[in-house]
Amino acid sequence: MRKRIMILCTFCAIAIFASAQGKFSIKGNAGEKWNNQLLYLCLMDDGEKAKEVVLDSAKVKKGKFSFSGVRQTPNIALIKDRDGETYPLILEKGKIVINLTTRTVGGTPLNDTLDVAWKGMQSVINNNKQIVKSNISLVMSQKSGESFREALKRDTAFAAIWRKNVEIDLAQRDSIRAFVEEHQNSLVGVFLLSLEEVSMYYSLLEDMMSEASPVFSQHVLVKDKLEKMRQMARRFEAEREKKMTPEEREEQKKRQAMDAKIKIGERFPNAKVKDNAGEIKQLSDYVGKGKYVLIDFWASWCGPCRNEMPNVKAAYEKYASKGLEVISISIDKKQKPWRTAIEELGMNWTQVLNVDAADVYGIYAIPKTFLVDPEGIVVAKDLRSKKLEKALFNLLE
């Protein structure tokens, strides 16, 4: 009997301990419009599908409401009102506080992080909405029966606004990617990626999946988003193929040929550049001299290039003493904006202007990078952000 009692006590102790480990409480503040309204606490997935699951409900009284419960592992959740408006939080051990009016959440480590990340992401999303509105206005301003390509050729102001919007859109996509990457080892990153307004290039998300922790990469919401983006990419490519003109098909072939110019595992091609003094130099004056060299194509007017430059600078400052050189080749046509950008961005490594390097390396979009080893062999292409840091860490640490 004593043995049975001891076993029973042990099981009870384990159960109590497990319960205490995942016990959470939510104290909420809401404005008058929520008084006497039912709020619902929902999980964003059921563990197998991206499907909301209602856990509990609570009535708002005098602007206050509360929930409590036990979760053995943290979960992404929402508080939903009767109008369908949602307020995100993460169910984890501790005392969670949330304010529906100010849309703030905190009180526990993951929720404190979520609050900061969510505000930053909302700012980017709102900026993107403005770009979408601007692009819709542009499309509506086209002449009847005129194709978009014809409008770009006819109206220089139209084309300038469109190019600016594309530049901003690319910068916003970079910001979104950076937000998600920053939190790719926690549920905060899962939530950010799951947002309907968040869009990333499928190839970038695939790269991120290979580097992220299982908490991120194996989460059902991430898998669901990845599949949706995979299908979207396929549909887009199929539609694009259908609508291609003969000229566009020829341009696509040229780009594919340009991409194939530089092959990993082969020696870097030599090319001409112009240094600060205006003297023509060979790329071989800088590359293949016993150090790893990051060849970085950019321009002062390129938004994504400027957004990426802090990552290049951080990599240079961290690894210069360990055998890394950087040579930035600008395709700027005018020297003044080039020199101004170098100073503004603190680019304290080798700076040159393009002569024929962009043609030799098949550059049709920037930023574009190539990493060359000490013997002059190309070992990687298109390294940006965390991919750049990871590659350099593996080679130089």
N, C-alpha and C positions, 0 to 999 in steps of 0.2 A: 504493500500500500504506500509506504513511504517513498519507494522508488517511483511509483506512478505520480505521486504528488510532486516530486522533484521534477519529473519530466514535464508535467503540466505547467509548473511554475516557469520552467525554462522556456517553453513555447510561449507562454504569456509575456514573459520578459522580452523575448525576441519580437513579438507582435507589437508590444508597446513601444519598443525602441524603433522599429521600422516605421510605426505610425508617427512618432515624434520627429523622425528624420525628414518626413515629407509634409509635415503639417504647415498649411498656409492660412493666412487670414487676409481679407481684402476690406479695407475701410475706404468708402467712396464718398466724394462730395459731388453734388449735382445742383444745377440751378433750379429755379421755381418751375420751369416748364416740365421738369421730370417728376414733380411731386405727385404721389399716388400712382405713378406709372410703374409697371413691372419691367425690370431689366433682366436680361438673360446672360448667364455666364456660359460661354460656348468654347469647346476645343475647336481648333481649326482643322483637325483631321481625326480620323478614328483609329489611327495606327496603321491602316492599310491603304486608305484612300484619302484624297484631299476633300474631305466631306465634313461639314460642321456637325458637331455633336453637342447638344444642350446638356450641361451638367446640373444647372440649378437656376433658380429665379429668385428675385428679391424685389420688394416694393420700396420705392423711395419715400421716405417720411422726413419732412422738414429739411429737405435737401441732403439727406444722408441715406446711405445704404451699405450693406455689408454682405460678404460671402465668407465661407470658411470650408476647409476640406483637407484631404490628404492626397498627395501625388508622390509616388516613389521616385519618379524622375521628372525633371522640369518639362512643361508643355507650353506651347504657344496657344494663347487663348484670346477671346474677344468678349467684351461686354457689349451687348446689342440692345438698342431700345426699340420701341414699337414701330418707329419709322424706318428701321433697318440700318440706322447709323451705327457704326462700330468703333470701338475704342480698344486698341491692342494692349496686351500685357502678357507676362510670362508667369505661369503658375510655378512657383518654387518655394522652398521652405523659407518662412519668415513672414514679416508683416508688410504687406503691400499696400501702398496708398495710391489712389487714382482720383483725378479731378476731371469730370466730363466737360466742364465749361472751358477750362484752360487746356484740355487735352494733354495733361501731364500724368506721368506715372513714375513711381520710384519706391524706395524703401528696402529693396533687396538688390544685390549686385547686378543681376541680369536686367532687372527693370530700370535701374539707374542708367545702365548702358543703352538700353532700348530707347529711353526718353531722349537722350542726346542724338542717337543715330536717326531716330524717327523724325525729329525736327529738321535735321540736315537733309534727309532724303525728301521731306515734304517741300523744302525750298527748291530743290532740283526739279521735282515733279511739277511744281507750279511754273517754273521757268519754261519747262518743256511745253506746257499747255499754251503759253504765250507764243511760242514758236509755231505750234500747230495752227493757232488762230491766224498768225501772220501768213503762213503758207496757204491756208484756205483762201484768205483774201487775195493772194497772188493768183491762185488758180481761177478765182472768180473774175479777176480783171482781164483774163485772156479774151482776145477777140473771138467771136463766134466762128467755129470751124477751124480755128488755129490750134496746131499742136503745141505742146509745152516746149519742145525743142525749138520750134519756130518763134515762139514768144521770147525765148532766151536770146535768140539771134537778133530779133527785131528791136527789142527794148533794153537798152543798156542799164537803165535804172532798175527794171524788173530783174535782170540778170544779177546785178550787184546785190540786191536785197536777198535773192535766192541763195547766192553764194555765201552771204553773211549768215543766213539762217542755217545753212548746211554746216558751216564752221561752228556755230554755237551748238547745234544739235550734236555734233561729234564731241564737243567739249563736255556737254551734259552727259552723254553716254559714258565718257571717261570718268566723270564724277560718280555716276551710278555704279560703275564697275568698281571704283575705288572704295565706295561705301560698303559694298557687298564683300569685297576682298578683305577689307579691314576686319570684318566680323565672320569670316568663313569658317571659323572654328567654334562657333556658338550658335544657339538658337536665334540670336539677334540677326545674324546674317540670313538664316533660313526665312525669317519673317520678312526682311527687306526684299529678298528675291521673290517671295510669293506675291508681293503686291501686284495688282493687275496693271498699274501704270508703269511698272518697272520693265524695261526692255533692254536686253543685251544681245550682242551678236552671238549666235549659237556656238561658233568656234571658240569665242572667248570663254563662254560658260563651260564648254568641254574642258578647256585647259584648266580652268579653276577647279573643276571637279577632281582632277588628278592630284591637286595639291591640297585640297581641303581635308579637314578631319572627317571621320565617319559620322559625327554628329550632324554635319552639314551634308556631305555627299550622299549619305544613305537615308536621309530624311524623306518621307513620302511627299512632302510639299515641294522639295527640290526636284525629286524625280518627276513629279507631275509637271512642274514648270519646264524642265528639260525636254520632256516629251512634246509639250505644246510648242516650244520653240523649234524643235526638230521638224515638226510637221509644218510650222509656219515657214521655215527656211526652204523646205522642199516645195511648198506651194508657190512661194515667191520666185524661186529659181525656175519653176515650170512656166509660170506666167511671163517671166522676163524673157525666157527662151522663145515663147510664142510671139511676143511683140517685137522682137529684135528685127531691125532693118538689116539689109545686107552690109551696110557700112558699120553698124554696131557689131555684127558678127565678126567682121574683119578686125575691128578694134579689140574685141575680146581675144581673138587669136594672137594679136600683137602683145597684149598684156600677159597672156599665158606664156608667150615666148620670152618676154622680158623677165617674168618671175623665174624662168628656168635658166636664165643667164648665169646666175651665181649659185653654185651647187656646194652643199656642205660636204666637206671632205676633200675639196679641191683647193688649189692655191688661189689666193685673192688676185683679181685682175688689176693690173696697174692702170692708173688714170692721171689726168692732169687736174691740178687745183691751183688756186692763187692765194698766197699768204697775205698777212696784214700789210706788208710793204708793197703789195701789188706784183710780187715776183712769182712767176710760174714755177710750180714744184710738181714733183711726181709723188703719187701716193706711197710709192716704195721708199720715199725719204722718211716716212713716218711708221710704216707697217712692216712687219717681218724682221724686226730689229732685236728680237730676244724678249719681247714683252707681249702680253695679251693686249690687243687693241680693239676698242669698240668704235666702229665707223658709224657715225650717226648723221643721217641726212635730215635736214630740217629747213625752216625759214622763219623769219621774224614775224610774218603775217599769219603763220599757221597756228591756230588755237590749240589743237591737240598736241602740237610740238611743244608749245610753251607749257601746257599742263604737265607734260611728261618730263620736262627738263629738271624739276626738283629731284626726280628719281635718278636721273643720270648724274646729277651733281652729287647726290648722296652716295651713289655707287663709286664715283671717282674719289671722293674724299675718304671713303672707307678702304678702298683697295689700291689706291695709287702707290702706297708704300709696300704693297705686296706684289707689284708687277703688272698693274693695269694702266694703260694709257687710253685716252679718249681723243678722237679727232672728229669734230663736228664740221660737216660740209654743208654750207648754206647754199640754197638755190636762189637767194635774193639777187635781184638785178641791181639794186641800189645799195651803196655802202652805208649811208647814214642810218637807215632803220636797222640794218644788220648790226652795226657797231652799238647802237643804242640798246638793242635787245640783249646783246652780249653783256653789257654793263648792268642792265636791269635784272637779268636772270642770274648774275654772278657766275658766268661760265668761264671759270679760271683754268681752262685746259686749251689744247690746240684748236684754233679757229681758222678755217679757210673757206674760200668761196669756190663754188663749182666752176669748172671750165668744161670738161667733158665727162667727169665722173658720174653724173646722173645718167648719162646715156650709156656709159660702159656698164653700170650696175642695174640698168633697166628700171630706173625710178620713175613711177607714174603716180605715186601717192606717198605722202609723208605724214608722220615720221616713219623712217625706215632704218633699221640697224642691222649691222653684220658684226659678229664677233670673230676675230682672227687670232690664232694662237701664236706663240713666239716664233714658230718656223714659217708663218705666213699662210697657214691652212685655215680656211673658213670652218668654224666649228658650230656656229649657230646663226640664225637669222630671226629678225622680228622679236627681239627681246625687249620687253617693256615691263615696268612696274615690278611686281613680285617675281615674274619669270626672269627678269634681269638679275635681281638680287639672288635668286636661287641658283642660277647658272654660275654666277661669279663665286658664290659661297662654295659650290662643289669643286670649282677649279682652283681657287686661290686660298681657301682656308686649310 
